[in-house]
Amino acid sequence: MDQSRRFLLTSINGKLALNARLGLYLAMYPSARLSIILLIASIVVVSLAIAATAVIGQQPGTVSLRPRVTPSSPGVPTVKVTVDRLRVPVGNRVTFTLSPESVVHNSQFRVTLFFGDGSQQEMHQTEVVHLYRSAGDYLYGVLVKPVDPQSGTSQPSRIPDVQLSANPNRIAPGNQVNFTAQLSFRYPSVLYRFVFGDKTDSGWQASPAAMHSYSSEGNYEAFVDIGGGKREPLKRSNRVQIQVMPRQTQPGPVELLVNPSPADVGSQVILKARIDSREPNLRYRFSYGDNSPPTAWQLNPQTAHTYSAAGTYTVQVEVGLMNLRAIGTANRRASRQLEVRPLLPISVSLDANPTRLEPGGSVSFKATANPANRNLSYHFDFGDGSQGRWQTTPQANHTYSKAGNYSVHVDVRLPATRAGARAVSSKPISIEVRTTSYTVDLSVTPPSMMVGLPVFFRATSAPANPQTRYRFSFGDGSAPRAWSARPNATHSYTAAGNYSASVEIAQSSGPSAKPLASSTRQVSVQAIPTPTPARTPTPTPTRTPKPTPKPTPTRTPTPTPTPYPTTSPTPRPTQTPTSGVTPGTSPGGTTTPSPGATNSPSPAGTASSPSPGGMSSPVIAGMSPSPGSSPNETGSASPTPSVLAGFRDNWWKYVIIAAIILFAVYQTAKFFLVPRPKFVPHLDKGVSSVGKEGGPLGFDLQIKLDPDVSKGEYGIETGGAGLIKSERSSNG
C-alpha cells in the first residue's frame, strides 16, 4: 500500500499513467471513490468554461483586451496602464489610465501608448479614450523612451488646464446646449474635441465653443480634450452634468406685470412676464404699443421701456418654445393697458448759504423742484463765468475767489430721452463777495484763577454778523475748540502758570474756514495753597531760681559844715523790695538801699526780667518761664487737646477692649475657682460575670457633685466602641 501511494504521487504528470494508477488507487482505497469522482467532475466543468470563454471571445462584435508586458530599459521609469473594461462591444469607447503622473508629464521622457489595433498615441496626460472599430483580441502596451536632448521635443513641458462650461445645463429633448472651453493660459496651436456624453463628439476643431442637441431624456456627462498638431489628447477638462428633462405638453397661462402703472412721460416702465411652467426653453417677446419695434425673442422674462409722449398704450408679451434652432409658438400671450400721464408744469427755486462772504469762501446751493421728480436733471450757473454740468442731484457747492456781486440761477429739465424737453430756470439770487475788516476782542473772567476752577471767555466781533464763527484756544496744550457760532467758552486749567488764550473769527466753518481776525489775553492760574496744621506748643517746665543778691555798699554822705554847728541826722536806708528776690543786707546786718531806688546788678550767670513797679526778676540762664505762669510756679505738662480729642473720637474701642479683658478674667476665675465634680468607679461583683467568658462587666459610678450644682450630665469614655453599656441614674 505504501509503495502504491508513493508511485501515484511521483507519476502524476502523465495522462495515461494517471488513468492506470487511478484505477489501482480506487481498487486499493474503495472509500475514496466519491472524492475522485467529484474531482474529475470539477476538471470537466473548468475545461468547459474555458472553452466557452474562448468561443465567446471569438464571437463577432466583441473586443477583448489584454495587456502586453514590455521590459523597461535601464534608467527608464516604468509606466503602468489600466483599462476600465477588458471586453466591450464594437463601437464602445475604452478609457486607458497611465500612472505615475510624474513620468507622463515629464518632458525628459516620451510615453507612447499602443492600442493593439495598429494605432498608437504619444501621451501627455494620464487618461485617454480609444474607440475600437472592429472585433478581435488586442494587446495594449506602453513604451517609455528618453528624449534626445539635441533633437528635443516639439511639445512644451507644461500643458494648460482646461475648464468646460455649459449653458443651459437643464433642457428639454431636442434643445441646444452651448459648450465653451477656457484654458488657464495660452497654448500654441491648441485643438479642442468636445465629448457630449451621448456617444457623440465634435471632432478636433480650433474653436473653443460648440453646440449640441440631445434627442432623448436623461443625465449626460460632457467634457473636452485639448491636443496639439498630431490631434492627440494632451489634457482633459472637468465633467459637466447635462440634465435633459421631459417636455411639458402645455405651459400654463402667462401674466404680464407693469410697474409703475400709470406712468409719467419720461419715466422708465418695467414689463415682466410670469408663467406657470417648468419648461427651460421658453422665450419671450414684448411689444410696447407706441409704434416702437417689438423686442427679439429673449430668455429673460423682463424688459424696460420709456415713453416720450402721454397717452394710453397696449403692452403685450408673447411666449414661445425653442425647438432645436427654431422657436415655435406656444399660443401663450398676455396684454395690458398702460396710461402714460403728461408732466405737470415744473417750477424751481434756489437757496444759497451764505449770501455774503469773503473772497475764497464757499457757498452751498440747493434747488427745489415742484412737483418733485427723481428723474430731473439740474444745471447751476454760478454767475462768475463757471458753469457746472448737468447732474441728477439738486445740491452744489462753489468757491468764489474774487470780490464782487454775482447772480446765480439753476436750470431744471427731464432726461434727454424725452422728445422736445425744455429746461426751466429759477429766479436768480445775488451773492455778495467783498473784503471786510473784521476785529475781535477777547475778555477773560476772572483773569486770575485757582487750578481746577472754570475761567469764562467771551469774544466780541465787529462788524456783527450772524455768519461769524468763533474758535477758542486756551494756550495750555489742549486742542482748540471747533468753529462755533457761540462767542462764549469755558475752560479749566489743570496746572499753575501763565497762559495765552486766544480767539479767532471766520465767516464760515469747516476745514475751508479762513481766520479773519484774532485776539489774545493772558490768564494767570495759581496753585491752591496747602493748609499747614497748627502745632500745639509743648510747655517747657522752668525752675524759678532763688538768687542771693550781693549787698551793694553805699556811701554815707558827709554832712556839709555850716557856720553854725548843727547835728544832721543820718538818713535811714530804705529797702525797695523786688518780687521774688531777697533784699541784700550789708555786712553789719543793716540793709543798704540802692541809690535812686534802682536795681542792683545781677550775679554772673543770671538774667533780670522786668517786674511790675519797675523791678526785675532774676531768671537762670537758659530757662524761660512758661507762658501764663507766675514766677513762683514750677513747670508741669497738662493734657493736650489732641489727646482728649482722640479719646473722645475712639471711646468705643476702649469699651470693647475693656469688655474683652473682663470676659477673659471671668473665664479664668471660673476655671480655677468653681469646684469640679469627682467620681469613684466601683466594681460591682454582685451583678458582674467577669469569670464567665463573654459575660458583661458592671460598674457603679459614684459622682460627687457640688451642693450648688442642681443639674449635670456625665458619661463614661471607654476608648473603644461596644465595650461597656452605659446606664445613667440619679440618686438625688
Secondary structure by P-SEA (a helix, b strand, c coil): caaaaaaaaaccccaaaaaaaaaaaaaacccaaaaaaaaaaaaaaaaaaaaaaaaaaacccbbbbbbbbbbbcccbbbbbbbbccccccccbbbbbbbccccccccccbbbbbbccccccccccccbbbbbbccbbbbbbbbbbbbcccccccccccbbbbbbbbbccccccccbbbbbbbbbcccccbbbbbbbccccccccccccccbbbbbccbbbbbbbccccccccccccccbbbbbbbccccccccbbbbbbccccccccbbbbbbbbbccccccbbbbbbccccccccccccccccccccccbbbbbbbbbbbbbcccbbbbcccbbbbbbbbbcccbbbbbbbbccccccccbbbbbbbbcccccccbbbbbbccccccccccccccbbbbbccbbbbbbbbbbbccccccbbbbbbccbbbbbbbbbbbbbbbbbccccccccbbbbbbbbbccccccbbbbbbcccccccccccccccbbbbbccbbbbbbbcccccccccccccccbbbbbbbbbccbbbbccccbbbbbbbbccccccbbbbbccccccccccccccccccccccccccccccccccccccccccccccccccbbbbbccccbbbbbcccccccccccccccccccccaaaaaaaaacaaaaaaaaaaaaaaaaaaaaaccbbbbbbbbbbcccccccccccbbbbbbbbbbbccccccbbbbbbcccccccbbbbbbcc
